[in-house]
Amino acid sequence: MSGTRRRCSTRVRATNGPGFREVGVTLNQIRQDRQLEEALTRGPDALHLAVVFGISERAAMRYADAARAFLESPLDQ
């Protein structure tokens, strides 16, 4: 088994452990948060999101649209 594969499998076991369940966070929520963060950081570029995360065009467009709406909304004071 390669070193990368070993580290990834360890990380998956760690994130599936009771610590994440105790705070009510799922792996799906973490993944979605990471994709939205990338869209906010790099700009709402659907092609970039699709390539980086290997998601469908439709999903990439949703994240890009959400980031665009967030970036264009006025800040609450």
All heavy atoms as a GROMACS GRO file, in nm:
protein
  599
    1MET      N    1   0.086  -0.119   0.000
    1MET     CA    2   0.000   0.000   0.000
    1MET      C    3   0.089   0.124   0.000
    1MET      O    4   0.185   0.132   0.075
    1MET     CB    5  -0.089  -0.004   0.124
    1MET     CG    6  -0.181   0.114   0.134
    1MET     SD    7  -0.283   0.119   0.284
    1MET     CE    8  -0.391  -0.017   0.258
    2SER      N    9   0.058   0.219  -0.082
    2SER     CA   10   0.140   0.341  -0.091
    2SER      C   11   0.119   0.428   0.032
    2SER      O   12   0.020   0.417   0.103
    2SER     CB   13   0.104   0.419  -0.217
    2SER     OG   14  -0.022   0.480  -0.202
    3GLY      N   15   0.214   0.518   0.056
    3GLY     CA   16   0.205   0.608   0.171
    3GLY      C   17   0.083   0.698   0.164
    3GLY      O   18   0.017   0.724   0.263
    4THR      N   19   0.052   0.747   0.043
    4THR     CA   20  -0.064   0.835   0.027
    4THR      C   21  -0.192   0.760   0.060
    4THR      O   22  -0.278   0.809   0.132
    4THR     CB   23  -0.071   0.890  -0.116
    4THR    OG1   24   0.049   0.960  -0.144
    4THR    CG2   25  -0.190   0.981  -0.133
    5ARG      N   26  -0.203   0.640   0.008
    5ARG     CA   27  -0.323   0.561   0.033
    5ARG      C   28  -0.338   0.533   0.182
    5ARG      O   29  -0.447   0.540   0.237
    5ARG     CB   30  -0.317   0.432  -0.046
    5ARG     CG   31  -0.439   0.348  -0.030
    5ARG     CD   32  -0.424   0.220  -0.105
    5ARG     NE   33  -0.539   0.203  -0.188
    5ARG     CZ   34  -0.551   0.113  -0.280
    5ARG    NH1   35  -0.450   0.033  -0.307
    5ARG    NH2   36  -0.660   0.101  -0.350
    6ARG      N   37  -0.230   0.502   0.249
    6ARG     CA   38  -0.235   0.473   0.392
    6ARG      C   39  -0.280   0.596   0.469
    6ARG      O   40  -0.364   0.588   0.557
    6ARG     CB   41  -0.097   0.427   0.440
    6ARG     CG   42  -0.097   0.370   0.578
    6ARG     CD   43   0.038   0.312   0.620
    6ARG     NE   44   0.090   0.218   0.522
    6ARG     CZ   45   0.203   0.233   0.454
    6ARG    NH1   46   0.278   0.340   0.473
    6ARG    NH2   47   0.244   0.144   0.367
    7ARG      N   48  -0.225   0.713   0.436
    7ARG     CA   49  -0.264   0.836   0.507
    7ARG      C   50  -0.411   0.868   0.482
    7ARG      O   51  -0.482   0.909   0.573
    7ARG     CB   52  -0.176   0.952   0.462
    7ARG     CG   53  -0.039   0.952   0.525
    7ARG     CD   54   0.032   1.084   0.502
    7ARG     NE   55   0.042   1.122   0.362
    7ARG     CZ   56   0.140   1.088   0.280
    7ARG    NH1   57   0.239   1.013   0.323
    7ARG    NH2   58   0.142   1.129   0.155
    8CYS      N   59  -0.458   0.852   0.358
    8CYS     CA   60  -0.598   0.884   0.326
    8CYS      C   61  -0.692   0.792   0.402
    8CYS      O   62  -0.792   0.836   0.455
    8CYS     CB   63  -0.623   0.872   0.176
    8CYS     SG   64  -0.547   1.004   0.082
    9SER      N   65  -0.662   0.663   0.406
    9SER     CA   66  -0.751   0.570   0.474
    9SER      C   67  -0.754   0.599   0.623
    9SER      O   68  -0.856   0.588   0.688
    9SER     CB   69  -0.712   0.425   0.447
    9SER     OG   70  -0.584   0.398   0.499
   10THR      N   71  -0.641   0.642   0.680
   10THR     CA   72  -0.637   0.680   0.822
   10THR      C   73  -0.722   0.803   0.845
   10THR      O   74  -0.797   0.812   0.941
   10THR     CB   75  -0.492   0.707   0.867
   10THR    OG1   76  -0.416   0.590   0.844
   10THR    CG2   77  -0.486   0.744   1.013
   11ARG      N   78  -0.713   0.899   0.754
   11ARG     CA   79  -0.789   1.022   0.768
   11ARG      C   80  -0.939   0.994   0.760
   11ARG      O   81  -1.017   1.050   0.835
   11ARG     CB   82  -0.749   1.121   0.659
   11ARG     CG   83  -0.812   1.257   0.678
   11ARG     CD   84  -0.756   1.360   0.581
   11ARG     NE   85  -0.612   1.372   0.596
   11ARG     CZ   86  -0.526   1.369   0.495
   11ARG    NH1   87  -0.569   1.359   0.373
   11ARG    NH2   88  -0.397   1.382   0.515
   12VAL      N   89  -0.979   0.906   0.671
   12VAL     CA   90  -1.121   0.873   0.658
   12VAL      C   91  -1.171   0.808   0.785
   12VAL      O   92  -1.277   0.840   0.836
   12VAL     CB   93  -1.146   0.783   0.535
   12VAL    CG1   94  -1.286   0.725   0.537
   12VAL    CG2   95  -1.123   0.862   0.407
   13ARG      N   96  -1.093   0.716   0.841
   13ARG     CA   97  -1.134   0.652   0.966
   13ARG      C   98  -1.147   0.756   1.077
   13ARG      O   99  -1.238   0.753   1.156
   13ARG     CB  100  -1.034   0.543   1.006
   13ARG     CG  101  -1.054   0.414   0.933
   13ARG     CD  102  -0.979   0.302   1.001
   13ARG     NE  103  -0.836   0.326   1.014
   13ARG     CZ  104  -0.745   0.299   0.921
   13ARG    NH1  105  -0.781   0.246   0.806
   13ARG    NH2  106  -0.617   0.324   0.943
   14ALA      N  107  -1.054   0.852   1.081
   14ALA     CA  108  -1.057   0.953   1.185
   14ALA      C  109  -1.180   1.044   1.172
   14ALA      O  110  -1.243   1.079   1.271
   14ALA     CB  111  -0.929   1.036   1.180
   15THR      N  112  -1.217   1.080   1.049
   15THR     CA  113  -1.330   1.170   1.032
   15THR      C  114  -1.464   1.098   1.045
   15THR      O  115  -1.566   1.162   1.064
   15THR     CB  116  -1.325   1.242   0.896
   15THR    OG1  117  -1.319   1.145   0.792
   15THR    CG2  118  -1.206   1.335   0.888
   16ASN      N  119  -1.462   0.967   1.034
   16ASN     CA  120  -1.585   0.891   1.054
   16ASN      C  121  -1.605   0.852   1.200
   16ASN      O  122  -1.702   0.790   1.235
   16ASN     CB  123  -1.586   0.764   0.968
   16ASN     CG  124  -1.620   0.793   0.825
   16ASN    OD1  125  -1.691   0.889   0.797
   16ASN    ND2  126  -1.568   0.714   0.734
   17GLY      N  127  -1.511   0.889   1.283
   17GLY     CA  128  -1.515   0.850   1.423
   17GLY      C  129  -1.620   0.927   1.501
   17GLY      O  130  -1.692   1.012   1.449
   18PRO      N  131  -1.631   0.897   1.629
   18PRO     CA  132  -1.735   0.956   1.713
   18PRO      C  133  -1.722   1.107   1.730
   18PRO      O  134  -1.820   1.175   1.755
   18PRO     CB  135  -1.718   0.884   1.847
   18PRO     CG  136  -1.583   0.823   1.844
   18PRO     CD  137  -1.548   0.802   1.700
   19GLY      N  138  -1.601   1.163   1.713
   19GLY     CA  139  -1.584   1.307   1.730
   19GLY      C  140  -1.671   1.390   1.638
   19GLY      O  141  -1.731   1.489   1.678
   20PHE      N  142  -1.681   1.351   1.513
   20PHE     CA  143  -1.764   1.425   1.418
   20PHE      C  144  -1.911   1.401   1.444
   20PHE      O  145  -1.993   1.491   1.429
   20PHE     CB  146  -1.728   1.387   1.274
   20PHE     CG  147  -1.608   1.460   1.224
   20PHE    CD1  148  -1.481   1.410   1.247
   20PHE    CD2  149  -1.620   1.579   1.157
   20PHE    CE1  150  -1.369   1.478   1.203
   20PHE    CE2  151  -1.509   1.648   1.112
   20PHE     CZ  152  -1.382   1.597   1.136
   21ARG      N  153  -1.946   1.281   1.482
   21ARG     CA  154  -2.087   1.252   1.510
   21ARG      C  155  -2.135   1.327   1.634
   21ARG      O  156  -2.250   1.368   1.641
   21ARG     CB  157  -2.108   1.101   1.528
   21ARG     CG  158  -2.120   1.031   1.394
   21ARG     CD  159  -2.144   0.885   1.412
   21ARG     NE  160  -2.014   0.823   1.389
   21ARG     CZ  161  -1.968   0.717   1.451
   21ARG    NH1  162  -2.042   0.656   1.539
   21ARG    NH2  163  -1.849   0.669   1.426
   22GLU      N  164  -2.045   1.347   1.730
   22GLU     CA  165  -2.083   1.416   1.854
   22GLU      C  166  -2.121   1.561   1.829
   22GLU      O  167  -2.209   1.614   1.896
   22GLU     CB  168  -1.968   1.410   1.954
   22GLU     CG  169  -1.948   1.273   2.014
   22GLU     CD  170  -1.823   1.266   2.100
   22GLU    OE1  171  -1.760   1.371   2.125
   22GLU    OE2  172  -1.789   1.154   2.142
   23VAL      N  173  -2.057   1.626   1.734
   23VAL     CA  174  -2.089   1.766   1.705
   23VAL      C  175  -2.191   1.781   1.594
   23VAL      O  176  -2.229   1.892   1.559
   23VAL     CB  177  -1.962   1.848   1.672
   23VAL    CG1  178  -1.870   1.858   1.791
   23VAL    CG2  179  -1.890   1.793   1.552
   24GLY      N  180  -2.234   1.669   1.537
   24GLY     CA  181  -2.340   1.674   1.436
   24GLY      C  182  -2.292   1.716   1.298
   24GLY      O  183  -2.369   1.776   1.223
   25VAL      N  184  -2.167   1.689   1.264
   25VAL     CA  185  -2.114   1.725   1.133
   25VAL      C  186  -2.094   1.597   1.052
   25VAL      O  187  -2.041   1.499   1.102
   25VAL     CB  188  -1.978   1.798   1.148
   25VAL    CG1  189  -1.918   1.829   1.013
   25VAL    CG2  190  -1.995   1.924   1.229
   26THR      N  191  -2.138   1.600   0.927
   26THR     CA  192  -2.120   1.485   0.840
   26THR      C  193  -2.009   1.511   0.740
   26THR      O  194  -1.972   1.627   0.715
   26THR     CB  195  -2.249   1.453   0.762
   26THR    OG1  196  -2.275   1.561   0.671
   26THR    CG2  197  -2.368   1.434   0.855
   27LEU      N  198  -1.957   1.407   0.682
   27LEU     CA  199  -1.854   1.423   0.579
   27LEU      C  200  -1.909   1.500   0.459
   27LEU      O  201  -1.838   1.579   0.397
   27LEU     CB  202  -1.802   1.287   0.534
   27LEU     CG  203  -1.715   1.213   0.634
   27LEU    CD1  204  -1.675   1.077   0.580
   27LEU    CD2  205  -1.592   1.294   0.668
   28ASN      N  206  -2.035   1.480   0.428
   28ASN     CA  207  -2.098   1.552   0.318
   28ASN      C  208  -2.100   1.702   0.346
   28ASN      O  209  -2.073   1.783   0.256
   28ASN     CB  210  -2.239   1.498   0.293
   28ASN     CG  211  -2.297   1.548   0.163
   28ASN    OD1  212  -2.227   1.554   0.063
   28ASN    ND2  213  -2.424   1.581   0.164
   29GLN      N  214  -2.129   1.740   0.468
   29GLN     CA  215  -2.130   1.882   0.504
   29GLN      C  216  -1.991   1.942   0.495
   29GLN      O  217  -1.973   2.055   0.449
   29GLN     CB  218  -2.187   1.901   0.645
   29GLN     CG  219  -2.335   1.875   0.654
   29GLN     CD  220  -2.383   1.870   0.797
   29GLN    OE1  221  -2.315   1.818   0.885
   29GLN    NE2  222  -2.501   1.925   0.820
   30ILE      N  223  -1.890   1.866   0.537
   30ILE     CA  224  -1.752   1.914   0.528
   30ILE      C  225  -1.713   1.932   0.382
   30ILE      O  226  -1.650   2.031   0.345
   30ILE     CB  227  -1.657   1.816   0.600
   30ILE    CG1  228  -1.685   1.819   0.750
   30ILE    CG2  229  -1.511   1.851   0.571
   30ILE    CD1  230  -1.616   1.711   0.827
   31ARG      N  231  -1.749   1.836   0.297
   31ARG     CA  232  -1.718   1.844   0.154
   31ARG      C  233  -1.784   1.966   0.092
   31ARG      O  234  -1.722   2.043   0.018
   31ARG     CB  235  -1.764   1.716   0.084
   31ARG     CG  236  -1.738   1.717  -0.066
   31ARG     CD  237  -1.799   1.594  -0.132
   31ARG     NE  238  -1.940   1.579  -0.106
   31ARG     CZ  239  -2.037   1.651  -0.165
   31ARG    NH1  240  -2.008   1.742  -0.253
   31ARG    NH2  241  -2.164   1.630  -0.135
   32GLN      N  242  -1.911   1.986   0.122
   32GLN     CA  243  -1.983   2.101   0.066
   32GLN      C  244  -1.921   2.232   0.112
   32GLN      O  245  -1.906   2.327   0.034
   32GLN     CB  246  -2.130   2.096   0.104
   32GLN     CG  247  -2.206   1.986   0.035
   32GLN     CD  248  -2.348   1.974   0.085
   32GLN    OE1  249  -2.384   2.029   0.190
   32GLN    NE2  250  -2.430   1.902   0.013
   33ASP      N  251  -1.884   2.238   0.239
   33ASP     CA  252  -1.822   2.359   0.292
   33ASP      C  253  -1.689   2.387   0.222
   33ASP      O  254  -1.658   2.501   0.188
   33ASP     CB  255  -1.800   2.343   0.442
   33ASP     CG  256  -1.740   2.469   0.503
   33ASP    OD1  257  -1.810   2.573   0.505
   33ASP    OD2  258  -1.624   2.463   0.547
   34ARG      N  259  -1.611   2.284   0.197
   34ARG     CA  260  -1.482   2.300   0.129
   34ARG      C  261  -1.500   2.350  -0.014
   34ARG      O  262  -1.428   2.437  -0.061
   34ARG     CB  263  -1.408   2.166   0.130
   34ARG     CG  264  -1.278   2.168   0.056
   34ARG     CD  265  -1.178   2.263   0.121
   34ARG     NE  266  -1.060   2.274   0.037
   34ARG     CZ  267  -1.035   2.377  -0.044
   34ARG    NH1  268  -1.116   2.480  -0.050
   34ARG    NH2  269  -0.928   2.378  -0.118
   35GLN      N  270  -1.601   2.298  -0.082
   35GLN     CA  271  -1.625   2.341  -0.220
   35GLN      C  272  -1.673   2.486  -0.224
   35GLN      O  273  -1.629   2.564  -0.310
   35GLN     CB  274  -1.725   2.248  -0.288
   35GLN     CG  275  -1.665   2.110  -0.310
   35GLN     CD  276  -1.766   2.007  -0.354
   35GLN    OE1  277  -1.886   2.027  -0.344
   35GLN    NE2  278  -1.717   1.895  -0.403
   36LEU      N  279  -1.758   2.524  -0.133
   36LEU     CA  280  -1.804   2.663  -0.129
   36LEU      C  281  -1.689   2.756  -0.090
   36LEU      O  282  -1.674   2.864  -0.148
   36LEU     CB  283  -1.920   2.679  -0.031
   36LEU     CG  284  -1.981   2.819  -0.022
   36LEU    CD1  285  -2.028   2.867  -0.159
   36LEU    CD2  286  -2.095   2.821   0.078
   37GLU      N  287  -1.606   2.713   0.004
   37GLU     CA  288  -1.490   2.794   0.042
   37GLU      C  289  -1.397   2.817  -0.076
   37GLU      O  290  -1.346   2.926  -0.097
   37GLU     CB  291  -1.414   2.726   0.156
   37GLU     CG  292  -1.291   2.804   0.198
   37GLU     CD  293  -1.208   2.731   0.303
   37GLU    OE1  294  -1.245   2.620   0.342
   37GLU    OE2  295  -1.106   2.787   0.343
   38GLU      N  296  -1.376   2.713  -0.155
   38GLU     CA  297  -1.291   2.726  -0.274
   38GLU      C  298  -1.352   2.826  -0.372
   38GLU      O  299  -1.283   2.908  -0.430
   38GLU     CB  300  -1.274   2.589  -0.342
   38GLU     CG  301  -1.186   2.591  -0.463
   38GLU     CD  302  -1.039   2.605  -0.434
   38GLU    OE1  303  -0.997   2.588  -0.318
   38GLU    OE2  304  -0.963   2.633  -0.529
   39ALA      N  305  -1.484   2.820  -0.390
   39ALA     CA  306  -1.552   2.912  -0.481
   39ALA      C  307  -1.541   3.056  -0.431
   39ALA      O  308  -1.525   3.149  -0.510
   39ALA     CB  309  -1.698   2.873  -0.496
   40LEU      N  310  -1.546   3.076  -0.300
   40LEU     CA  311  -1.534   3.211  -0.245
   40LEU      C  312  -1.391   3.261  -0.253
   40LEU      O  313  -1.367   3.379  -0.277
   40LEU     CB  314  -1.582   3.212  -0.099
   40LEU     CG  315  -1.732   3.193  -0.080
   40LEU    CD1  316  -1.764   3.173   0.068
   40LEU    CD2  317  -1.810   3.310  -0.136
   41THR      N  318  -1.294   3.172  -0.236
   41THR     CA  319  -1.154   3.210  -0.236
   41THR      C  320  -1.102   3.238  -0.376
   41THR      O  321  -1.037   3.339  -0.400
   41THR     CB  322  -1.068   3.098  -0.171
   41THR    OG1  323  -1.116   3.076  -0.039
   41THR    CG2  324  -0.922   3.137  -0.166
   42ARG      N  325  -1.131   3.149  -0.470
   42ARG     CA  326  -1.079   3.160  -0.606
   42ARG      C  327  -1.171   3.237  -0.699
   42ARG      O  328  -1.138   3.263  -0.813
   42ARG     CB  329  -1.057   3.021  -0.665
   42ARG     CG  330  -0.951   2.938  -0.598
   42ARG     CD  331  -0.815   2.971  -0.649
   42ARG     NE  332  -0.812   2.972  -0.793
   42ARG     CZ  333  -0.725   2.909  -0.867
   42ARG    NH1  334  -0.634   2.837  -0.812
   42ARG    NH2  335  -0.729   2.917  -0.998
   43GLY      N  336  -1.290   3.267  -0.653
   43GLY     CA  337  -1.389   3.332  -0.737
   43GLY      C  338  -1.487   3.227  -0.789
   43GLY      O  339  -1.456   3.109  -0.792
   44PRO      N  340  -1.605   3.270  -0.826
   44PRO     CA  341  -1.711   3.177  -0.868
   44PRO      C  342  -1.688   3.122  -1.009
   44PRO      O  343  -1.759   3.154  -1.102
   44PRO     CB  344  -1.838   3.261  -0.858
   44PRO     CG  345  -1.791   3.402  -0.874
   44PRO     CD  346  -1.652   3.407  -0.819
   45ASP      N  347  -1.585   3.040  -1.024
   45ASP     CA  348  -1.549   2.981  -1.152
   45ASP      C  349  -1.591   2.834  -1.154
   45ASP      O  350  -1.526   2.748  -1.094
   45ASP     CB  351  -1.398   2.994  -1.172
   45ASP     CG  352  -1.348   2.935  -1.303
   45ASP    OD1  353  -1.431   2.883  -1.381
   45ASP    OD2  354  -1.226   2.940  -1.327
   46ALA      N  355  -1.702   2.806  -1.222
   46ALA     CA  356  -1.758   2.670  -1.223
   46ALA      C  357  -1.662   2.569  -1.285
   46ALA      O  358  -1.651   2.456  -1.236
   46ALA     CB  359  -1.891   2.669  -1.298
   47LEU      N  360  -1.589   2.609  -1.388
   47LEU     CA  361  -1.495   2.516  -1.451
   47LEU      C  362  -1.384   2.476  -1.353
   47LEU      O  363  -1.349   2.359  -1.342
   47LEU     CB  364  -1.434   2.578  -1.577
   47LEU     CG  365  -1.330   2.493  -1.650
   47LEU    CD1  366  -1.391   2.360  -1.693
   47LEU    CD2  367  -1.276   2.568  -1.770
   48HIS      N  368  -1.332   2.572  -1.281
   48HIS     CA  369  -1.228   2.544  -1.181
   48HIS      C  370  -1.281   2.446  -1.077
   48HIS      O  371  -1.214   2.349  -1.041
   48HIS     CB  372  -1.182   2.673  -1.113
   48HIS     CG  373  -1.093   2.652  -0.997
   48HIS    ND1  374  -0.960   2.617  -1.010
   48HIS    CD2  375  -1.117   2.657  -0.863
   48HIS    CE1  376  -0.907   2.604  -0.890
   48HIS    NE2  377  -1.000   2.627  -0.799
   49LEU      N  378  -1.402   2.469  -1.027
   49LEU     CA  379  -1.459   2.381  -0.926
   49LEU      C  380  -1.480   2.240  -0.979
   49LEU      O  381  -1.452   2.142  -0.909
   49LEU     CB  382  -1.593   2.438  -0.876
   49LEU     CG  383  -1.584   2.571  -0.802
   49LEU    CD1  384  -1.724   2.626  -0.776
   49LEU    CD2  385  -1.506   2.555  -0.674
   50ALA      N  386  -1.527   2.229  -1.102
   50ALA     CA  387  -1.550   2.097  -1.162
   50ALA      C  388  -1.420   2.020  -1.175
   50ALA      O  389  -1.414   1.900  -1.146
   50ALA     CB  390  -1.619   2.112  -1.297
   51VAL      N  391  -1.314   2.089  -1.216
   51VAL     CA  392  -1.184   2.022  -1.235
   51VAL      C  393  -1.122   1.984  -1.101
   51VAL      O  394  -1.077   1.871  -1.082
   51VAL     CB  395  -1.088   2.113  -1.316
   51VAL    CG1  396  -0.948   2.058  -1.316
   51VAL    CG2  397  -1.140   2.130  -1.458
   52VAL      N  398  -1.120   2.077  -1.007
   52VAL     CA  399  -1.054   2.052  -0.879
   52VAL      C  400  -1.124   1.943  -0.799
   52VAL      O  401  -1.060   1.856  -0.740
   52VAL     CB  402  -1.046   2.183  -0.796
   52VAL    CG1  403  -1.004   2.156  -0.653
   52VAL    CG2  404  -0.952   2.281  -0.862
   53PHE      N  405  -1.257   1.945  -0.796
   53PHE     CA  406  -1.331   1.851  -0.712
   53PHE      C  407  -1.389   1.733  -0.788
   53PHE      O  408  -1.444   1.642  -0.728
   53PHE     CB  409  -1.443   1.924  -0.638
   53PHE     CG  410  -1.391   2.023  -0.538
   53PHE    CD1  411  -1.397   2.158  -0.562
   53PHE    CD2  412  -1.335   1.979  -0.419
   53PHE    CE1  413  -1.347   2.249  -0.470
   53PHE    CE2  414  -1.285   2.069  -0.326
   53PHE     CZ  415  -1.292   2.204  -0.351
   54GLY      N  416  -1.379   1.735  -0.920
   54GLY     CA  417  -1.433   1.624  -0.997
   54GLY      C  418  -1.584   1.612  -0.986
   54GLY      O  419  -1.639   1.503  -0.981
   55ILE      N  420  -1.651   1.728  -0.980
   55ILE     CA  421  -1.797   1.728  -0.968
   55ILE      C  422  -1.859   1.761  -1.104
   55ILE      O  423  -1.792   1.806  -1.195
   55ILE     CB  424  -1.845   1.829  -0.860
   55ILE    CG1  425  -1.794   1.971  -0.891
   55ILE    CG2  426  -1.797   1.785  -0.722
   55ILE    CD1  427  -1.840   2.077  -0.792
   56SER      N  428  -1.988   1.738  -1.113
   56SER     CA  429  -2.057   1.762  -1.239
   56SER      C  430  -2.066   1.911  -1.269
   56SER      O  431  -2.050   1.995  -1.179
   56SER     CB  432  -2.199   1.705  -1.233
   56SER     OG  433  -2.279   1.780  -1.143
   57GLU      N  434  -2.091   1.942  -1.394
   57GLU     CA  435  -2.107   2.083  -1.434
   57GLU      C  436  -2.221   2.147  -1.356
   57GLU      O  437  -2.211   2.261  -1.312
   57GLU     CB  438  -2.137   2.092  -1.583
   57GLU     CG  439  -2.025   2.050  -1.672
   57GLU     CD  440  -2.066   2.048  -1.818
   57GLU    OE1  441  -2.164   2.116  -1.854
   57GLU    OE2  442  -2.000   1.978  -1.896
   58ARG      N  443  -2.328   2.073  -1.340
   58ARG     CA  444  -2.446   2.125  -1.270
   58ARG      C  445  -2.413   2.159  -1.124
   58ARG      O  446  -2.449   2.265  -1.074
   58ARG     CB  447  -2.557   2.022  -1.278
   58ARG     CG  448  -2.689   2.072  -1.231
   58ARG     CD  449  -2.795   1.969  -1.259
   58ARG     NE  450  -2.925   2.026  -1.231
   58ARG     CZ  451  -3.036   1.973  -1.264
   58ARG    NH1  452  -3.036   1.859  -1.328
   58ARG    NH2  453  -3.149   2.031  -1.236
   59ALA      N  454  -2.343   2.069  -1.056
   59ALA     CA  455  -2.304   2.095  -0.917
   59ALA      C  456  -2.207   2.212  -0.910
   59ALA      O  457  -2.219   2.298  -0.822
   59ALA     CB  458  -2.241   1.970  -0.855
   60ALA      N  459  -2.113   2.218  -1.002
   60ALA     CA  460  -2.017   2.329  -1.004
   60ALA      C  461  -2.088   2.462  -1.024
   60ALA      O  462  -2.052   2.562  -0.961
   60ALA     CB  463  -1.914   2.306  -1.114
   61MET      N  464  -2.188   2.464  -1.110
   61MET     CA  465  -2.265   2.587  -1.132
   61MET      C  466  -2.340   2.629  -1.005
   61MET      O  467  -2.347   2.748  -0.973
   61MET     CB  468  -2.364   2.569  -1.247
   61MET     CG  469  -2.297   2.558  -1.383
   61MET     SD  470  -2.211   2.708  -1.431
   61MET     CE  471  -2.347   2.819  -1.452
   62ARG      N  472  -2.394   2.532  -0.932
   62ARG     CA  473  -2.464   2.564  -0.806
   62ARG      C  474  -2.368   2.630  -0.707
   62ARG      O  475  -2.402   2.731  -0.645
   62ARG     CB  476  -2.525   2.439  -0.744
   62ARG     CG  477  -2.652   2.393  -0.811
   62ARG     CD  478  -2.731   2.295  -0.726
   62ARG     NE  479  -2.650   2.192  -0.665
   62ARG     CZ  480  -2.628   2.072  -0.716
   62ARG    NH1  481  -2.683   2.039  -0.832
   62ARG    NH2  482  -2.554   1.984  -0.654
   63TYR      N  483  -2.249   2.573  -0.691
   63TYR     CA  484  -2.152   2.631  -0.598
   63TYR      C  485  -2.106   2.768  -0.647
   63TYR      O  486  -2.092   2.861  -0.567
   63TYR     CB  487  -2.032   2.539  -0.579
   63TYR     CG  488  -2.064   2.422  -0.490
   63TYR    CD1  489  -2.078   2.294  -0.541
   63TYR    CD2  490  -2.081   2.440  -0.352
   63TYR    CE1  491  -2.109   2.187  -0.458
   63TYR    CE2  492  -2.112   2.335  -0.270
   63TYR     CZ  493  -2.125   2.208  -0.323
   63TYR     OH  494  -2.155   2.103  -0.241
   64ALA      N  495  -2.083   2.783  -0.775
   64ALA     CA  496  -2.041   2.912  -0.829
   64ALA      C  497  -2.151   3.017  -0.811
   64ALA      O  498  -2.123   3.131  -0.773
   64ALA     CB  499  -2.005   2.898  -0.977
   65ASP      N  500  -2.275   2.978  -0.836
   65ASP     CA  501  -2.387   3.072  -0.817
   65ASP      C  502  -2.402   3.112  -0.671
   65ASP      O  503  -2.427   3.229  -0.640
   65ASP     CB  504  -2.518   3.010  -0.867
   65ASP     CG  505  -2.524   3.000  -1.018
   65ASP    OD1  506  -2.443   3.066  -1.087
   65ASP    OD2  507  -2.609   2.923  -1.069
   66ALA      N  508  -2.386   3.016  -0.580
   66ALA     CA  509  -2.396   3.046  -0.436
   66ALA      C  510  -2.284   3.141  -0.394
   66ALA      O  511  -2.307   3.237  -0.319
   66ALA     CB  512  -2.390   2.918  -0.354
   67ALA      N  513  -2.164   3.118  -0.443
   67ALA     CA  514  -2.052   3.206  -0.410
   67ALA      C  515  -2.073   3.345  -0.468
   67ALA      O  516  -2.047   3.446  -0.401
   67ALA     CB  517  -1.921   3.145  -0.464
   68ARG      N  518  -2.120   3.351  -0.592
   68ARG     CA  519  -2.144   3.480  -0.657
   68ARG      C  520  -2.249   3.560  -0.579
   68ARG      O  521  -2.231   3.678  -0.552
   68ARG     CB  522  -2.190   3.458  -0.801
   68ARG     CG  523  -2.194   3.584  -0.884
   68ARG     CD  524  -2.226   3.554  -1.030
   68ARG     NE  525  -2.123   3.470  -1.093
   68ARG     CZ  526  -2.140   3.341  -1.125
   68ARG    NH1  527  -2.255   3.281  -1.103
   68ARG    NH2  528  -2.043   3.273  -1.182
   69ALA      N  529  -2.357   3.494  -0.539
   69ALA     CA  530  -2.463   3.562  -0.463
   69ALA      C  531  -2.409   3.613  -0.330
   69ALA      O  532  -2.439   3.724  -0.288
   69ALA     CB  533  -2.580   3.468  -0.441
   70PHE      N  534  -2.327   3.531  -0.264
   70PHE     CA  535  -2.270   3.571  -0.136
   70PHE      C  536  -2.176   3.689  -0.154
   70PHE      O  537  -2.180   3.785  -0.077
   70PHE     CB  538  -2.195   3.453  -0.072
   70PHE     CG  539  -2.136   3.486   0.061
   70PHE    CD1  540  -2.215   3.485   0.175
   70PHE    CD2  541  -2.002   3.519   0.073
   70PHE    CE1  542  -2.161   3.517   0.298
   70PHE    CE2  543  -1.947   3.550   0.195
   70PHE     CZ  544  -2.027   3.550   0.309
   71LEU      N  545  -2.091   3.685  -0.256
   71LEU     CA  546  -1.994   3.792  -0.280
   71LEU      C  547  -2.062   3.923  -0.321
   71LEU      O  548  -2.011   4.032  -0.292
   71LEU     CB  549  -1.893   3.749  -0.386
   71LEU     CG  550  -1.798   3.637  -0.344
   71LEU    CD1  551  -1.719   3.587  -0.464
   71LEU    CD2  552  -1.704   3.686  -0.235
   72GLU      N  553  -2.176   3.914  -0.387
   72GLU     CA  554  -2.247   4.034  -0.433
   72GLU      C  555  -2.342   4.091  -0.329
   72GLU      O  556  -2.390   4.202  -0.344
   72GLU     CB  557  -2.324   4.002  -0.561
   72GLU     CG  558  -2.232   3.975  -0.680
   72GLU     CD  559  -2.307   3.928  -0.803
   72GLU    OE1  560  -2.430   3.905  -0.795
   72GLU    OE2  561  -2.242   3.912  -0.908
   73SER      N  562  -2.368   4.016  -0.221
   73SER     CA  563  -2.462   4.064  -0.120
   73SER      C  564  -2.394   4.168  -0.032
   73SER      O  565  -2.274   4.160  -0.002
   73SER     CB  566  -2.512   3.948  -0.034
   73SER     OG  567  -2.407   3.894   0.042
   74PRO      N  568  -2.471   4.270   0.010
   74PRO     CA  569  -2.414   4.372   0.098
   74PRO      C  570  -2.386   4.313   0.237
   74PRO      O  571  -2.454   4.222   0.281
   74PRO     CB  572  -2.524   4.479   0.105
   74PRO     CG  573  -2.649   4.408   0.069
   74PRO     CD  574  -2.611   4.294  -0.021
   75LEU      N  575  -2.284   4.365   0.300
   75LEU     CA  576  -2.250   4.318   0.435
   75LEU      C  577  -2.350   4.378   0.534
   75LEU      O  578  -2.384   4.496   0.527
   75LEU     CB  579  -2.109   4.363   0.473
   75LEU     CG  580  -1.996   4.301   0.390
   75LEU    CD1  581  -1.863   4.363   0.430
   75LEU    CD2  582  -1.993   4.152   0.410
   76ASP      N  583  -2.396   4.296   0.626
   76ASP     CA  584  -2.483   4.345   0.734
   76ASP      C  585  -2.397   4.418   0.836
   76ASP      O  586  -2.290   4.373   0.872
   76ASP     CB  587  -2.557   4.230   0.802
   76ASP     CG  588  -2.660   4.168   0.710
   76ASP    OD1  589  -2.705   4.236   0.618
   76ASP    OD2  590  -2.695   4.051   0.733
   77GLN      N  591  -2.447   4.530   0.882
   77GLN     CA  592  -2.368   4.608   0.977
   77GLN      C  593  -2.432   4.609   1.112
   77GLN      O  594  -2.542   4.611   1.137
   77GLN     CB  595  -2.352   4.748   0.925
   77GLN     CG  596  -2.293   4.745   0.787
   77GLN     CD  597  -2.175   4.836   0.774
   77GLN    OE1  598  -2.151   4.921   0.855
   77GLN    NE2  599  -2.097   4.815   0.670
   0.00000   0.00000   0.00000
